[in-house]
């Protein structure tokens, strides 16, 4: 077997050695909770507290519709703002959202479409 040259040895450092040297002076920052920040400060709409925890999809949709129509913080039309906030919540929950709750929120999307007359 041929022996490695000195140059080849210096190029094949372990990943840990590189990581340690590169990140030695970095300070861990606090976790950024941007989705909560977006929910509180976005120009989408002012939500009623606990709207996504309601049991009835129709009540969720009605609350989103009411919030979208009353909100002075939204830029888009009411339907688009309400649907965007609902989809945003579903997407940010990701795998942490249980099947029953996801199904309820998906039904709330259908109810919202119906309330705004956007059914197919």
Helices and strands as residue ranges (DSSP letters): H 6-11, H 15-22, H 34-41, G 51-53, H 57-70, H 78-93, G 94-96, H 99-115
